[in-house]
Amino acid sequence: MNACDIDRIDHSVLYTTDMDTTAATYEALGFTLTPLSMHLGSDRPGGERRPMGAGNRCALFGATYLELLGLFGDGSVDPWNIRPLIAQYEGLHGCSFGCEDAVTVERRLRAAGLSSSGVLPLQRDVETPEGVATARFEAIHLDRARTPEGLVHIARHLTPELIHQPRYLKHANGATHLHSVLLVVDDADLEATVARYARTLGVPPTTEGPRHVLALQVGRMEIVAMSAFDEVLPGEPVPALPYLAGQAVAVGDLRAARDLVEGNGFTVRELPDGFFVGAGEARGAAIAFVRL
């Protein structure tokens, strides 16, 4: 394993067919969101970039972010094969890990039998104070047969300054970064899933109570068995397994964050290190706020 080639959870991906309502929900949760940006990409290395049938709005933190990915059109354009995922439920169906050397990561994942995508080009136009500019990325997709929880990929930002613009980095809830993403799996699949993520990320797993944790330099992947899920997010439903059940952001002032979220009408439930809003109110995936 190479513990250096993937260094962070770059972003989570929450899929929605109703971007307006989803964006309004996350703004009410205290996040500053970027304007809508539509994706262009290719399904093969060096291929022509085409519309992907999707666009996003993001809550940016400077190194990590939350992505709200909206699906647009009649579904005839869906090169990532996303729509079958949201036919089960709308919510978290993806996670992107960050790297600085996509070629090295791709070679390692291919050798491990986890990816055959090659390094794929991706771009989207973003608004800047100087006008519209094109943000560019490289991505390696894990083979979907290996990731029943959704679309998992590794991304390299070629133009990070166009994404993490200072004007979008301050949030009313005080969030500073994406702390973690939580995956729930059938008890029988727990060991194999943890091992797969360890191979993918190149880090050894540790345990914290019922959580199996894969910690990166920034952010961490948490995996829990279905039988222990209620210990982690009490009272949350599980529409399918495996299930990307939630995500957490770190905040500097938990009391202020709680006051804002509760004041905007959300039901707040306590956690040992913070609080969370359930998937039913947060558009399909629980959102937790934890101590910085």
SERO-4910 file (N, C-alpha, C, O; in steps of 0.05 Angstrom, whole numbers):
BEGIN
 pado doro    nc1    nc2    nc3   cac1   cac2   cac3    cc1    cc2    cc3    oc1    oc2    oc3
  Met    A     17    -24      0      0      0      0     17     25      0     39     25     11
  Asn    A      7     45    -13     21     71    -12      3     90      3    -18     98     -5
  Ala    A     13     98     27     -3    115     44     -3    144     36    -14    161     50
  Cys    A     11    151     15     14    179      7      0    188    -18     -5    211    -21
  Asp    A     -8    169    -35    -18    178    -61    -47    187    -60    -55    203    -78
  Ile    A    -63    179    -40    -90    190    -35    -89    204     -8    -83    191     12
  Asp    A    -95    230     -7    -90    244     18   -114    255     32   -112    266     54
  Arg    A   -138    254     19   -161    266     32   -187    255     20   -187    243     -2
  Ile    A   -209    259     34   -235    258     21   -239    284      7   -243    305     20
  Asp    A   -238    284    -19   -240    309    -34   -269    320    -31   -272    344    -25
  His    A   -289    303    -36   -316    312    -32   -335    288    -31   -330    266    -41
  Ser    A   -358    293    -19   -380    274    -19   -399    283    -42   -397    305    -52
  Val    A   -416    264    -51   -434    270    -73   -462    262    -66   -468    238    -63
  Leu    A   -480    282    -63   -508    277    -57   -524    282    -83   -524    304    -94
  Tyr    A   -537    261    -92   -552    262   -118   -581    271   -113   -593    263    -94
  Thr    A   -590    288   -131   -617    298   -129   -630    303   -156   -616    311   -175
  Thr    A   -656    299   -158   -670    307   -182   -685    333   -178   -699    343   -196
  Asp    A   -682    345   -155   -695    371   -148   -674    389   -136   -672    392   -111
  Met    A   -657    400   -153   -635    417   -143   -644    441   -128   -632    448   -108
  Asp    A   -666    453   -136   -675    478   -122   -681    472    -93   -672    486    -75
  Thr    A   -697    451    -88   -704    444    -60   -680    435    -44   -677    442    -21
  Thr    A   -663    419    -56   -640    409    -42   -621    431    -35   -610    433    -13
  Ala    A   -616    450    -54   -599    473    -48   -611    490    -27   -596    500     -9
  Ala    A   -637    495    -27   -649    511     -7   -646    498     21   -643    512     41
  Thr    A   -648    472     22   -645    457     47   -616    462     58   -613    468     82
  Tyr    A   -596    459     41   -569    461     51   -562    490     58   -545    496     75
  Glu    A   -574    509     44   -570    537     52   -583    542     79   -572    556     96
  Ala    A   -606    530     84   -619    533    110   -603    519    132   -605    527    156
  Leu    A   -587    499    125   -569    486    144   -544    503    150   -528    495    167
  Gly    A   -542    525    136   -520    543    141   -497    542    122   -476    553    128
  Phe    A   -500    529     99   -478    527     80   -481    548     58   -503    554     49
  Thr    A   -458    560     51   -457    577     28   -452    560      3   -433    544      3
  Leu    A   -469    562    -17   -467    545    -41   -458    561    -65   -464    585    -68
  Thr    A   -442    548    -82   -434    560   -107   -458    560   -127   -477    545   -123
  Pro    A   -456    576   -148   -477    576   -169   -476    549   -183   -457    534   -182
  Leu    A   -498    543   -197   -500    518   -213   -478    518   -234   -473    537   -249
  Ser    A   -464    495   -236   -443    490   -256   -448    463   -269   -450    443   -255
  Met    A   -449    463   -296   -455    439   -311   -430    424   -319   -410    437   -326
  His    A   -431    397   -319   -407    381   -324   -404    373   -353   -424    369   -367
  Leu    A   -379    373   -362   -371    360   -387   -350    339   -380   -334    344   -363
  Gly    A   -351    317   -394   -331    296   -388   -330    275   -410   -345    277   -430
  Ser    A   -312    256   -407   -309    235   -426   -309    208   -412   -302    206   -388
  Asp    A   -318    187   -426   -318    160   -414   -293    145   -420   -291    121   -414
  Arg    A   -273    158   -432   -247    144   -438   -225    165   -438   -230    188   -443
  Pro    A   -201    156   -431   -178    175   -430   -174    188   -458   -173    174   -478
  Gly    A   -171    214   -458   -166    229   -483   -191    233   -500   -189    244   -522
  Gly    A   -214    223   -491   -238    225   -507   -250    253   -507   -243    270   -492
  Glu    A   -269    257   -526   -282    283   -528   -299    288   -504   -314    270   -495
  Arg    A   -298    312   -493   -315    320   -470   -343    326   -480   -346    343   -498
  Arg    A   -362    314   -468   -390    317   -475   -407    324   -450   -398    318   -428
  Pro    A   -431    335   -454   -448    340   -431   -454    314   -416   -458    293   -428
  Met    A   -454    316   -389   -458    292   -373   -486    289   -362   -492    270   -347
  Gly    A   -504    307   -368   -531    306   -358   -533    313   -328   -552    306   -315
  Ala    A   -512    327   -318   -511    333   -290   -497    360   -285   -481    368   -301
  Gly    A   -505    373   -263   -492    397   -255   -492    399   -225   -507    385   -212
  Asn    A   -474    415   -214   -472    416   -185   -473    443   -172   -469    464   -186
  Arg    A   -479    443   -147   -474    466   -129   -459    455   -105   -465    433    -96
  Cys    A   -440    470    -95   -421    459    -75   -418    477    -51   -421    501    -53
  Ala    A   -414    464    -28   -405    478     -4   -375    473     -1   -367    451      5
  Leu    A   -360    494     -5   -330    492     -7   -317    499     19   -326    517     34
  Phe    A   -295    486     25   -280    491     50   -251    497     46   -236    502     65
  Gly    A   -241    497     21   -213    504     16   -197    479      8   -178    482     -8
  Ala    A   -203    456     18   -190    431     10   -209    409      6   -204    390     -9
  Thr    A   -233    410     18   -254    390     15   -280    405      9   -281    429     11
  Tyr    A   -301    390      2   -327    402     -3   -349    382     -3   -345    358     -6
  Leu    A   -373    392      0   -398    377     -4   -408    383    -32   -410    407    -39
  Glu    A   -414    363    -48   -425    367    -74   -455    359    -75   -461    336    -68
  Leu    A   -472    377    -83   -499    370    -90   -501    367   -120   -497    387   -135
  Leu    A   -505    343   -129   -504    337   -158   -533    334   -168   -546    315   -161
  Gly    A   -541    353   -185   -568    352   -196   -568    337   -223   -550    341   -239
  Leu    A   -589    322   -228   -592    308   -253   -612    324   -270   -633    331   -260
  Phe    A   -605    328   -295   -621    345   -312   -627    330   -338   -613    311   -346
  Gly    A   -648    339   -352   -656    327   -377   -674    302   -374   -684    298   -352
  Asp    A   -677    287   -395   -696    265   -395   -683    238   -387   -696    217   -388
  Gly    A   -658    239   -380   -644    214   -373   -630    200   -395   -615    181   -391
  Ser    A   -633    210   -420   -619    197   -443   -589    202   -442   -574    186   -454
  Val    A   -580    223   -429   -552    228   -425   -545    221   -396   -552    236   -378
  Asp    A   -531    199   -392   -524    190   -365   -499    172   -367   -500    149   -360
  Pro    A   -476    184   -375   -453    167   -379   -442    155   -353   -427    135   -354
  Trp    A   -448    167   -331   -439    155   -305   -458    134   -295   -453    122   -274
  Asn    A   -480    130   -309   -500    110   -301   -510    115   -272   -510     97   -255
  Ile    A   -518    140   -268   -526    149   -241   -555    143   -236   -563    136   -213
  Arg    A   -572    145   -256   -600    144   -251   -610    118   -239   -629    118   -223
  Pro    A   -598     95   -245   -606     70   -231   -601     72   -201   -615     59   -185
  Leu    A   -581     87   -193   -575     90   -165   -597    105   -150   -607     97   -129
  Ile    A   -605    128   -162   -626    144   -148   -654    132   -152   -673    142   -139
  Ala    A   -656    112   -169   -682     98   -169   -688     84   -143   -711     80   -135
  Gln    A   -666     77   -128   -669     65   -102   -676     86    -81   -695     83    -65
  Tyr    A   -662    108    -81   -667    131    -63   -649    154    -71   -627    150    -83
  Glu    A   -658    178    -66   -641    202    -71   -625    207    -45   -636    206    -23
  Gly    A   -600    213    -48   -583    217    -25   -554    214    -33   -547    218    -56
  Leu    A   -537    206    -14   -509    201    -20   -505    175    -36   -513    154    -27
  His    A   -494    178    -59   -488    155    -76   -460    156    -86   -452    141   -104
  Gly    A   -444    174    -75   -417    177    -85   -398    190    -66   -406    204    -47
  Cys    A   -373    185    -71   -351    197    -54   -327    199    -72   -320    180    -86
  Ser    A   -313    222    -70   -289    226    -85   -265    230    -66   -267    246    -48
  Phe    A   -244    216    -71   -219    219    -55   -199    235    -72   -198    233    -96
  Gly    A   -183    250    -58   -165    269    -72   -136    258    -74   -127    244    -56
  Cys    A   -123    266    -95    -95    259    -99    -81    281   -114    -93    299   -125
  Glu    A    -54    279   -114    -38    298   -129    -25    286   -154    -13    300   -170
  Asp    A    -27    259   -157    -14    245   -179    -33    223   -188    -32    201   -179
  Ala    A    -51    230   -207    -71    211   -216    -59    187   -230    -70    165   -228
  Val    A    -37    191   -244    -25    168   -259    -15    147   -240    -20    123   -244
  Thr    A     -2    155   -218      8    136   -199    -15    121   -185    -14     97   -182
  Val    A    -36    136   -178    -59    123   -165    -72    104   -184    -79     81   -176
  Glu    A    -75    111   -209    -89     94   -228    -73     68   -232    -85     47   -234
  Arg    A    -47     70   -233    -30     46   -237    -34     27   -213    -36      3   -216
  Arg    A    -34     39   -189    -37     22   -165    -64      9   -164    -66    -15   -157
  Leu    A    -85     24   -170   -112     12   -169   -116     -8   -190   -130    -28   -186
  Arg    A   -105     -4   -214   -107    -24   -235    -93    -50   -227   -103    -71   -231
  Ala    A    -69    -47   -215    -54    -71   -207    -69    -86   -185    -67   -110   -183
  Ala    A    -85    -72   -169   -100    -85   -148   -127    -96   -158   -142   -108   -142
  Gly    A   -133    -92   -184   -158   -102   -195   -182    -86   -187   -205    -96   -188
  Leu    A   -178    -60   -180   -200    -44   -171   -210    -24   -192   -232    -13   -189
  Ser    A   -194    -19   -212   -202      2   -232   -192     -6   -259   -170    -18   -262
  Ser    A   -208      1   -280   -199     -3   -307   -206     22   -324   -207     21   -348
  Ser    A   -212     44   -310   -222     68   -324   -200     84   -338   -205     98   -357
  Gly    A   -175     81   -329   -154     99   -338   -159    126   -324   -176    129   -307
  Val    A   -143    146   -332   -146    173   -322   -164    189   -340   -157    194   -363
  Leu    A   -188    196   -330   -208    209   -347   -208    239   -344   -204    249   -322
  Pro    A   -213    254   -366   -215    283   -364   -243    292   -356   -263    279   -363
  Leu    A   -245    313   -341   -270    324   -332   -267    354   -330   -245    364   -323
  Gln    A   -288    369   -338   -286    398   -335   -314    409   -331   -334    397   -338
  Arg    A   -315    433   -319   -340    448   -317   -334    478   -315   -314    485   -304
  Asp    A   -351    494   -327   -348    523   -326   -357    533   -299   -378    525   -289
  Val    A   -342    551   -288   -348    564   -262   -346    594   -264   -330    604   -280
  Glu    A   -363    607   -249   -362    636   -248   -339    645   -230   -335    634   -208
  Thr    A   -324    665   -238   -303    677   -222   -308    707   -222   -323    717   -239
  Pro    A   -295    723   -204   -298    752   -205   -289    764   -232   -298    786   -239
  Glu    A   -272    750   -246   -263    760   -272   -279    750   -296   -273    757   -318
  Gly    A   -299    733   -290   -315    722   -312   -315    691   -311   -305    680   -291
  Val    A   -327    678   -331   -329    649   -331   -302    637   -338   -289    646   -357
  Ala    A   -294    617   -323   -269    602   -328   -276    572   -328   -296    564   -317
  Thr    A   -258    556   -339   -262    527   -341   -245    513   -320   -220    514   -322
  Ala    A   -258    500   -301   -244    484   -281   -239    456   -293   -257    445   -306
  Arg    A   -215    446   -289   -208    421   -301   -198    401   -280   -187    408   -260
  Phe    A   -204    375   -285   -198    354   -266   -189    329   -281   -192    327   -305
  Glu    A   -176    312   -266   -171    284   -275   -185    266   -255   -185    271   -231
  Ala    A   -196    244   -265   -210    225   -247   -204    197   -254   -201    190   -278
  Ile    A   -203    180   -234   -201    151   -237   -225    139   -223   -230    144   -200
  His    A   -241    124   -238   -265    111   -227   -259     83   -219   -247     67   -234
  Leu    A   -268     76   -195   -267     48   -187   -288     33   -203   -310     44   -208
  Asp    A   -282      8   -210   -301     -8   -225   -327    -11   -209   -327    -18   -185
  Arg    A   -350     -5   -222   -375     -4   -208   -383    -31   -196   -397    -31   -175
  Ala    A   -375    -52   -208   -381    -78   -196   -368    -82   -169   -376    -99   -153
  Arg    A   -347    -66   -164   -333    -67   -138   -345    -48   -117   -338    -50    -93
  Thr    A   -362    -30   -126   -372     -9   -107   -402     -8   -108   -414     10   -119
  Pro    A   -416    -28    -97   -445    -28    -97   -458     -5    -83   -481      1    -87
  Glu    A   -442      9    -66   -453     32    -52   -456     57    -70   -471     76    -62
  Gly    A   -444     57    -93   -447     80   -111   -422     85   -127   -405     67   -132
  Leu    A   -419    110   -136   -397    118   -153   -374    128   -136   -377    148   -122
  Val    A   -352    114   -136   -329    121   -120   -306    127   -139   -299    111   -157
  His    A   -294    149   -136   -271    156   -153   -250    173   -139   -254    182   -116
  Ile    A   -228    176   -152   -206    191   -142   -201    214   -161   -201    210   -185
  Ala    A   -198    238   -151   -196    262   -168   -171    278   -163   -161    279   -140
  Arg    A   -160    289   -184   -138    308   -182   -149    335   -193   -158    336   -216
  His    A   -146    356   -177   -154    382   -186   -131    395   -202   -109    397   -192
  Leu    A   -136    402   -227   -116    416   -243   -118    446   -240    -98    461   -245
  Thr    A   -141    456   -231   -145    485   -227   -160    489   -200   -182    500   -200
  Pro    A   -147    482   -178   -161    484   -152   -169    512   -145   -189    516   -130
  Glu    A   -155    532   -154   -161    560   -148   -188    568   -160   -200    587   -150
  Leu    A   -197    555   -181   -222    562   -192   -246    550   -177   -268    560   -178
  Ile    A   -240    529   -162   -261    515   -146   -263    528   -119   -284    538   -111
  His    A   -241    529   -104   -242    539    -77   -237    569    -76   -216    578    -65
  Gln    A   -255    584    -87   -253    613    -87   -259    624    -59   -278    615    -46
  Pro    A   -243    643    -50   -247    653    -22   -275    663    -16   -284    660      6
  Arg    A   -289    673    -36   -316    684    -30   -337    663    -23   -358    670    -12
  Tyr    A   -330    637    -27   -349    616    -21   -341    600      4   -355    581     12
  Leu    A   -319    606     17   -308    589     38   -319    595     66   -315    579     84
  Lys    A   -334    616     70   -345    622     96   -374    613     97   -390    619     80
  His    A   -381    599    119   -407    587    122   -420    596    148   -406    598    169
  Ala    A   -445    602    147   -459    612    171   -459    592    194   -460    600    217
  Asn    A   -457    567    188   -456    546    209   -428    542    220   -424    526    238
  Gly    A   -408    556    209   -381    553    218   -365    529    209   -344    523    219
  Ala    A   -376    514    189   -363    490    179   -336    497    167   -333    516    152
  Thr    A   -316    480    173   -288    484    163   -279    463    144   -261    468    127
  His    A   -289    439    146   -282    418    127   -300    394    129   -315    391    149
  Leu    A   -299    377    109   -314    351    109   -298    333    127   -276    325    122
  His    A   -311    325    149   -298    309    170   -298    279    162   -278    265    166
  Ser    A   -321    269    153   -324    240    148   -348    234    131   -366    250    129
  Val    A   -347    210    119   -370    198    105   -375    171    117   -356    156    123
  Leu    A   -400    164    122   -408    140    136   -421    120    117   -441    127    104
  Leu    A   -411     96    116   -422     75     99   -432     52    117   -417     43    135
  Val    A   -457     43    113   -469     21    127   -470     -3    109   -479     -1     86
  Val    A   -462    -26    118   -462    -50    102   -474    -73    118   -476    -73    142
  Asp    A   -483    -93    103   -492   -118    116   -469   -130    133   -446   -129    125
  Asp    A   -476   -141    155   -456   -152    173   -438   -172    159   -414   -173    163
  Ala    A   -449   -188    141   -434   -208    127   -414   -196    107   -394   -209     99
  Asp    A   -418   -170    100   -400   -157     80   -380   -138     94   -364   -126     80
  Leu    A   -381   -136    120   -365   -116    134   -335   -120    129   -321   -102    120
  Glu    A   -325   -144    134   -297   -149    132   -286   -143    104   -265   -131    101
  Ala    A   -301   -153     84   -292   -149     56   -293   -120     48   -275   -111     33
  Thr    A   -313   -105     57   -315    -77     50   -293    -61     63   -281    -44     49
  Val    A   -287    -66     88   -265    -52    101   -239    -58     87   -222    -39     82
  Ala    A   -234    -82     79   -210    -90     65   -208    -76     38   -187    -68     30
  Arg    A   -231    -74     24   -231    -61     -2   -223    -31      1   -207    -21    -15
  Tyr    A   -235    -18     20   -228     11     24   -199     14     33   -186     33     25
  Ala    A   -189     -5     49   -160     -4     56   -142     -6     32   -123      8     30
  Arg    A   -149    -24     14   -133    -27    -11   -136     -2    -28   -117      7    -40
  Thr    A   -160      8    -30   -165     31    -47   -149     56    -37   -136     69    -53
  Leu    A   -151     61    -11   -140     86      0   -111     83      8    -97    103     11
  Gly    A   -102     58     11    -74     54     18    -68     61     47    -46     68     54
  Val    A    -89     57     65    -85     62     93    -96     39    109   -116     27    100
  Pro    A    -85     33    132    -96     11    149   -120     20    164   -122     43    173
  Pro    A   -140      3    168   -164     10    183   -158      9    213   -141     -7    222
  Thr    A   -172     25    228   -172     24    257   -202     22    266   -220     25    250
  Thr    A   -206     16    292   -233     15    301   -237     35    324   -220     40    340
  Glu    A   -261     47    323   -270     65    345   -299     57    352   -318     65    339
  Gly    A   -301     40    372   -327     29    378   -337     12    354   -322     -5    345
  Pro    A   -362     17    345   -372      2    322   -361     11    295   -365     -2    275
  Arg    A   -347     34    295   -337     45    270   -311     32    262   -293     29    279
  His    A   -308     25    236   -283     18    224   -274     43    208   -288     51    189
  Val    A   -251     54    215   -243     80    206   -219     78    188   -199     65    195
  Leu    A   -220     92    165   -198     95    147   -192    125    146   -205    140    131
  Ala    A   -171    133    161   -165    161    165   -144    170    144   -123    157    141
  Leu    A   -150    192    131   -132    205    112   -121    230    125   -128    237    147
  Gln    A   -103    244    110    -92    269    121   -114    289    127   -113    303    147
  Val    A   -134    289    110   -158    306    115   -183    289    110   -186    278     88
  Gly    A   -199    285    130   -223    270    128   -219    240    132   -196    230    132
  Arg    A   -241    226    135   -240    197    140   -265    183    130   -287    194    130
  Met    A   -261    158    122   -283    141    114   -289    124    138   -272    112    151
  Glu    A   -315    122    145   -324    106    168   -343     84    157   -361     90    141
  Ile    A   -339     60    166   -356     37    157   -367     23    182   -352     18    201
  Val    A   -392     17    181   -405      5    204   -424    -17    195   -437    -15    174
  Ala    A   -425    -39    210   -444    -60    205   -472    -52    211   -477    -36    228
  Met    A   -491    -63    195   -519    -57    199   -528    -62    228   -544    -46    239
  Ser    A   -519    -82    240   -527    -89    267   -519    -68    288   -531    -67    310
  Ala    A   -499    -52    281   -489    -31    300   -496     -3    291   -489     16    304
  Phe    A   -511      0    269   -516     26    258   -531     44    277   -525     68    279
  Asp    A   -550     33    292   -566     50    310   -549     61    333   -557     81    345
  Glu    A   -525     50    338   -507     61    358   -494     87    347   -485    104    362
  Val    A   -493     89    321   -478    111    308   -497    134    301   -492    157    307
  Leu    A   -519    128    288   -539    148    281   -567    137    290   -581    125    274
  Pro    A   -573    141    315   -598    129    326   -623    138    311   -627    161    305
  Gly    A   -640    118    306   -666    123    294   -666    128    264   -688    134    253
  Glu    A   -643    125    251   -643    131    222   -652    106    206   -644     84    212
  Pro    A   -668    110    185   -676     88    168   -654     79    150   -635     94    145
  Val    A   -656     55    139   -637     45    119   -653     35     95   -664     13     96
  Pro    A   -654     51     74   -670     43     51   -659     20     34   -674      7     20
  Ala    A   -633     16     36   -620     -5     20   -593    -10     32   -582      7     47
  Leu    A   -581    -33     26   -554    -39     34   -538    -47     10   -548    -61     -8
  Pro    A   -513    -38      8   -499    -19     25   -511      9     22   -524     15      2
  Tyr    A   -506     26     42   -520     52     44   -500     73     54   -490     71     76
  Leu    A   -495     93     38   -480    116     47   -499    133     63   -514    150     52
  Ala    A   -498    130     89   -519    140    107   -516    168    115   -536    181    122
  Gly    A   -492    179    114   -489    206    124   -461    217    121   -442    202    112
  Gln    A   -458    242    127   -432    255    126   -431    275    149   -452    283    161
  Ala    A   -407    282    157   -403    301    179   -384    323    171   -365    319    156
  Val    A   -390    347    181   -372    370    177   -362    378    205   -377    376    225
  Ala    A   -338    388    206   -327    399    230   -334    428    232   -333    443    213
  Val    A   -341    437    257   -348    465    261   -333    476    285   -326    460    304
  Gly    A   -328    502    285   -313    514    307   -329    519    332   -319    519    354
  Asp    A   -355    523    328   -373    530    351   -398    514    349   -416    521    334
  Leu    A   -399    492    363   -422    474    361   -448    487    370   -469    483    358
  Arg    A   -446    503    392   -471    516    402   -482    535    381   -506    535    376
  Ala    A   -465    550    368   -475    569    348   -486    554    324   -507    562    313
  Ala    A   -473    532    316   -483    516    294   -510    504    300   -529    505    284
  Arg    A   -513    494    324   -538    482    333   -560    502    334   -583    497    325
  Asp    A   -554    526    344   -574    547    346   -584    555    318   -608    559    314
  Leu    A   -566    557    299   -574    564    272   -591    542    259   -612    548    248
  Val    A   -582    517    261   -596    495    248   -623    491    261   -643    489    246
  Glu    A   -624    491    287   -650    488    301   -668    512    296   -692    509    293
  Gly    A   -656    535    295   -672    560    290   -685    560    263   -704    574    258
  Asn    A   -673    546    244   -684    545    217   -703    521    213   -711    515    191
  Gly    A   -712    509    236   -734    490    235   -726    461    233   -744    444    230
  Phe    A   -701    454    234   -692    427    232   -694    413    259   -689    425    280
  Thr    A   -699    387    259   -698    371    283   -670    363    289   -657    350    272
  Val    A   -660    370    312   -632    365    319   -630    341    338   -645    340    358
  Arg    A   -613    322    332   -609    299    350   -580    298    359   -562    303    344
  Glu    A   -576    292    385   -550    293    397   -532    270    389   -541    248    385
  Leu    A   -506    276    388   -485    256    385   -464    261    407   -464    283    418
  Pro    A   -447    242    413   -427    247    434   -409    271    428   -401    284    447
  Asp    A   -403    275    403   -385    297    396   -399    319    379   -385    334    366
  Gly    A   -425    320    380   -439    341    365   -469    335    362   -482    327    382
  Phe    A   -479    339    338   -508    334    334   -512    328    304   -494    332    288
  Phe    A   -536    318    297   -541    312    269   -570    318    262   -587    318    280
  Val    A   -574    322    236   -601    324    225   -605    299    207   -587    293    191
  Gly    A   -627    286    211   -632    261    197   -636    263    167   -641    285    157
  Ala    A   -634    240    154   -636    239    125   -663    249    115   -665    261     94
  Gly    A   -684    245    131   -711    254    123   -713    284    119   -729    293    103
  Glu    A   -697    299    134   -698    328    131   -674    339    115   -675    362    107
  Ala    A   -654    323    111   -629    333     98   -626    321     70   -604    317     60
  Arg    A   -649    314     57   -650    307     29   -636    280     23   -622    277      4
  Gly    A   -640    260     41   -632    233     35   -607    223     49   -601    199     47
  Ala    A   -593    240     63   -569    231     78   -567    248    103   -569    273    102
  Ala    A   -562    235    126   -558    251    150   -534    269    148   -514    262    135
  Ile    A   -536    292    161   -513    311    162   -507    316    191   -524    326    206
  Ala    A   -483    310    199   -474    314    227   -455    338    228   -441    345    209
  Phe    A   -456    351    251   -438    373    257   -422    365    282   -434    360    303
  Val    A   -396    364    279   -379    353    301   -358    374    308   -352    393    293
  Arg    A   -346    370    332   -326    389    341   -301    390    323   -292    370    313
  Leu    A   -291    414    319   -267    418    303   -243    405    317   -221    406    307
***
